[in-house]
């Protein structure tokens, strides 16, 4: 599993949108990449390393076991290939329901393609 400091807290990603009513308008540029299996949103951060977060809804699988397995596959691939060493990026990986058809090595290939 990916170390905690390299994991993006989902609340931090959506914080600028949640605080709009408080008058804290903070505009951050977001770059979005989409494939058949993932939507990845990149945003700059002021850190020396990158952080990654995943969103896997119940539409992907009703069972939490399968959703957690997909999450572990994604985080282990990022850890083993040292994607977290890219400086200054936050990445939110949204998993689409079509991923349930893929095996582990196919998921890793798709993640590699979309993170490049």
C-alpha positions in Angstrom: 0.0 0.0 0.0 1.1 3.5 -0.7 2.5 5.5 2.3 0.0 7.8 4.0 1.8 11.0 3.0 1.5 10.1 -0.7 -2.2 9.5 -0.4 -4.5 12.4 -1.2 -7.3 13.1 1.2 -10.4 13.4 -0.9 -11.8 16.1 1.4 -8.7 18.3 0.5 -9.5 17.9 -3.2 -13.0 19.2 -2.8 -12.3 21.7 -0.1 -12.2 24.8 -2.5 -15.6 23.9 -3.7 -17.1 23.3 -0.3 -15.7 26.6 1.1 -17.2 28.8 -1.7 -20.1 29.8 0.6 -17.5 31.0 3.2 -16.1 33.5 0.6 -12.8 31.5 0.1 -12.6 31.5 -3.7 -9.5 29.6 -4.6 -9.0 28.9 -8.2 -6.8 26.0 -9.1 -6.1 24.7 -12.6 -7.2 21.2 -13.1 -6.1 19.0 -16.0 -8.4 16.1 -16.8 -7.5 12.9 -18.7 -10.1 10.3 -19.6 -10.0 6.7 -20.8 -12.6 4.0 -20.9 -11.8 2.9 -17.4 -10.6 6.0 -15.5 -10.9 9.7 -15.2 -7.8 11.3 -13.8 -7.7 14.8 -12.6 -4.3 16.5 -12.0 -3.8 19.6 -9.9 -0.6 21.3 -8.8 0.5 21.3 -5.1 3.4 23.0 -3.3 5.0 19.8 -2.2 8.2 18.0 -3.3 6.2 14.8 -4.0 2.9 13.8 -5.6 -0.2 12.6 -3.9 -2.8 10.2 -5.3 -6.4 9.6 -4.3 -9.1 7.2 -5.7 -12.8 7.4 -5.9 -14.6 4.1 -6.6 -18.3 4.3 -6.3 -20.8 1.5 -5.6 -21.7 1.5 -9.3 -18.3 -0.2 -10.0 -19.2 -3.1 -7.7 -21.8 -3.5 -4.9 -19.3 -5.4 -2.8 -16.7 -3.4 -0.9 -14.2 -6.3 -1.2 -13.9 -5.8 -5.0 -13.7 -2.0 -4.7 -10.9 -2.3 -2.1 -9.1 -4.8 -4.3 -9.1 -2.3 -7.2 -7.9 0.4 -4.9 -5.0 -1.8 -3.7 -4.0 -2.6 -7.3 -3.9 1.0 -8.2 -1.9 2.2 -5.1 0.5 -0.8 -5.3 1.2 0.0 -9.0 1.9 3.7 -8.1 4.2 2.7 -5.2 6.2 0.1 -7.2 6.7 2.4 -10.2 7.5 5.4 -7.9 5.0 7.8 -9.5 4.8 9.6 -6.2 8.3 11.0 -6.8 7.0 13.3 -9.5 7.2 16.8 -7.8 4.2 18.9 -7.0 1.1 17.1 -8.4 -2.1 15.9 -6.9 -4.0 13.2 -8.9 -7.5 12.1 -8.3 -8.3 8.8 -10.0 -12.0 8.2 -10.6 -12.7 4.6 -11.5 -15.4 3.9 -14.0 -17.7 0.8 -13.9 -16.2 -0.8 -17.0 -13.0 -1.7 -15.0 -14.7 -4.7 -13.5 -14.1 -6.6 -16.8 -10.2 -6.2 -16.5 -7.7 -8.4 -14.8 -4.9 -7.0 -12.6 -2.2 -6.7 -15.3 -4.7 -5.0 -17.6 -5.6 -2.5 -14.9 -1.9 -1.7 -14.4 -1.4 -1.2 -18.1 -4.3 1.3 -18.2 -3.1 3.2 -15.2 0.4 3.4 -16.8 -1.0 4.8 -20.0 -3.2 7.4 -18.3 -0.5 8.6 -15.8 2.1 9.3 -18.5 
